[in-house]
Amino acid sequence: MDPGCLIFRPPSPEHLPALKVLLAQVGLPTEGLAERPTTGILAWDGESLVGSALLERYGDTGLLRSVAVAPAWQGKGVGRHLVGTVLREVRAAQTCRRIYLLTETAVPFFARLGFRRIGRDQVEPRIRRSAEFAHVCPTSAQAMVWEPQEPG
């Protein structure tokens, strides 16, 4: 399977059922997906959703969530492309000064993309109040942060 044959699109409300199927397939939570508007990118193989990376905005900070790749597409660069696209868009638009995430299994993956580990108590309060931080992800999940570098 060649990732070059995938179609990448921004998420929209009609994608929610397919997104929930993908997230369940890889063991990620679906709670809170419909409650907050998100931006991000989805990867499609024909009519099948095979990847996602979503960004919830909280003022000038963001929460990266629902980074998922269908098992058949894992290890092919799809996740790196999805997250990289979100980060490039944030950097270009200068819309977030910081992006947080929680992960139980992907610390090395996100570290390679420029995220660094932090304590959950270092996460901004408005992000800590999100469903993802407040009650969806277990307290054992590692908090990480990414800060866009100034061009130059």
Residue, then its C-alpha position, 0 to 999 in steps of 0.5 A: m500500500d502506497p501512502g501516495c494514493l491516499i486523499f487528504r481532506p479536512p474533517s467535517p461533521e459528516h465524517l464523524p461516524a467513520l472517525k468513530v469507527l477508526l478510533a475504536q479500531v485503534g483503541l482511542p477514545t471517541e468521547g467529546l469529538a462532537e462537542r468541540p469544533t476541530t480542525g485537522i486532516l483525515a486520510w482516505d483510501g477511497e471511501s475508507l477513512v484510514g488516518s486522522a489528526l485533529l486539533e481542538r482550539y482553546g484560544d491561542t493554544g491547541l489540543l492535538r487528539s485522535v491521531a490514528v492510523a488504521p493498522a494496515w497503514q501503520g508504519k508507512g508514514v501516514g501518521r507522520h504526514l498527518v501530524g506534520t500537516v497540522l503542525r505546518e498549518v499552525r506554524a504558517a497561520q500563527t494560530c497557536r503558541r502551544i499545542y498539547l497532547l496526551t499519549e499512552t503509547a506514542v511518546p517516541f513518535f511525537a518526540r520525533l515530531g518536536f513534542r517534548r514531555i511535560g508534567r500534566d500540571q504544566v499544561e495550561p488550565r483551559i486545556r486541562r479542563s478539556a474532556e480529553f484531559a479531565h476524564v477521557c484519558p487516564t492519568s497515566a497518559q503522558a502530557m507533551v507539548w509542541e511550540p512552533q519555532e520562530p522563522g528565521 
